[in-house]
Amino acid sequence: MNDKVSTKTTSVGAARASVRGRKAAAPRLTYLIGRLERLLRRELSAALAPLGLTLSQFTALSVLDRRGEASNAQLAEGSFITPQSANEVISVMVSRNWISREPDPNHGRIVVLRLTGEGRDVMRQGMKAVQAVEERMLNGMDAQSASAARVNLELFVRNLRQS
């Protein structure tokens, strides 16, 4: 029995050594960004959940905070969700008194969305949770490198939007 275990362990060890001996190709940047995006979604969702917030709701609240007001379509685009999903997110946030809906005075078919005081408070709490995740992500990175990463990611977005 011991010989079988020893032989098996040796075989596994030899296989690992041969893999280590080969130089592994660096993962593609697109793959790493995709992994990061999935990991960030998971981490942010977990950080926001204790506040009763989904990631989509937090994103919508932060878009409204930054813009001041938005239509359903603008909120959907800024929140990276479909207009149908935005309607669901908006309905929940209106029912929780986080945002208000008012007819646009200049266009009868458009509804203007704005943060309420309660929505602003929830968004600020969410911002603290998101900031904690970002700080963990940037752990071990100096400010100059973090700034360079931000600049490069913004460039990637611009390049792909222009295509």
VEXFI-55471 format. One line per field, with one value per residue (C-alpha): residue in one letter; x, z, y. Coordinates in steps of 0.25 Angstrom, whole numbers. Each point is the difference from the previous one (the first is absolute). Layout:
REM VEXFI-55471
r: (A  ...)
X: (X  ...)
Z: (Z  ...)
Y: (Y  ...)
REM end
This chain:
REM VEXFI-55471
r: (M  N  D  K  V  S  T  K  T  T  S  V  G  A  A  R  A  S  V  R  G  R  K  A  A  A  P  R  L  T  Y  L  I  G  R  L  E  R  L  L  R  R  E  L  S  A  A  L  A  P  L  G  L  T  L  S  Q  F  T  A  L  S  V  L  D  R  R  G  E  A  S  N  A  Q  L  A  E  G  S  F  I  T  P  Q  S  A  N  E  V  I  S  V  M  V  S  R  N  W  I  S  R  E  P  D  P  N  H  G  R  I  V  V  L  R  L  T  G  E  G  R  D  V  M  R  Q  G  M  K  A  V  Q  A  V  E  E  R  M  L  N  G  M  D  A  Q  S  A  S  A  A  R  V  N  L  E  L  F  V  R  N  L  R  Q  S)
X: (0  11  7  -12  -2  14  0  -13  6  13  -8  -8  12  7  -12  0  15  -1  -11  9  12  -8  -1  -15  -6  -5  -15  -6  -3  -14  -1  5  -9  -12  4  2  -14  -7  8  -3  -15  0  8  -9  -13  5  4  -13  -10  1  -6  -11  6  2  12  -10  -7  13  5  -13  0  14  -3  -12  10  10  -10  -10  -12  -2  -10  -3  8  12  0  0  12  8  -3  4  -14  -11  -12  -8  9  0  -15  1  11  -7  -13  7  7  -12  -8  12  -1  15  -4  -12  -6  -6  -5  10  -5  5  -4  -13  5  13  0  12  6  7  6  -8  7  -2  6  12  3  -1  9  10  0  2  11  8  -2  4  12  5  -1  9  10  1  2  11  7  15  -1  6  -8  7  -2  -15  -1  7  -10  -12  6  2  -14  -6  8  -5  -14  2  6  -11  -11  6  1)
Z: (0  4  -13  -8  7  -1  -15  -2  8  -9  -13  4  5  -13  -8  8  -2  -15  0  8  -9  -12  -1  1  -9  7  -1  -10  6  -5  8  13  -2  -1  12  8  -5  5  13  3  -3  10  11  -2  0  13  6  -4  5  14  -3  -8  -13  -13  -9  -10  10  5  -14  -3  13  -3  -14  5  10  -10  -11  10  -9  -11  -9  1  -13  5  13  -7  -9  12  9  -11  0  -10  0  5  11  4  1  10  8  -1  5  12  3  -1  10  10  -2  -5  -13  -5  -13  -6  -14  -8  -2  -14  -5  4  -3  8  15  8  11  12  13  13  13  4  -13  2  14  -6  -11  9  9  -13  -4  13  -3  -14  4  10  -11  -9  11  1  -15  0  12  -2  -12  1  -3  -13  -5  4  -8  -12  0  1  -12  -8  3  -4  -13  -3  2  -10  -10  0  0  -13  -7)
Y: (0  10  -3  3  13  4  -3  8  12  -1  0  12  7  -3  5  13  2  -2  11  9  -2  5  15  3  10  13  1  9  14  -2  -13  7  12  -10  -7  13  4  -13  1  14  -2  -12  9  12  -7  -7  14  7  -12  4  14  -6  4  -7  4  5  8  6  3  7  8  5  3  9  6  4  5  6  -6  -9  -7  -15  -1  8  -7  -14  4  6  -12  -10  -7  -2  10  -12  -3  15  0  -11  7  13  -5  -7  13  9  -10  2  15  1  7  8  0  13  4  8  14  1  -14  -7  -14  1  -3  7  -8  6  -5  3  3  -14  -5  9  -6  -14  3  6  -12  -8  8  -3  -15  2  8  -11  -10  9  2  -15  -1  10  -5  0  10  14  12  2  -14  1  13  -6  -12  9  8  -13  -6  14  -1  -14  4  12  -9  -10  11  6  -13)
REM end
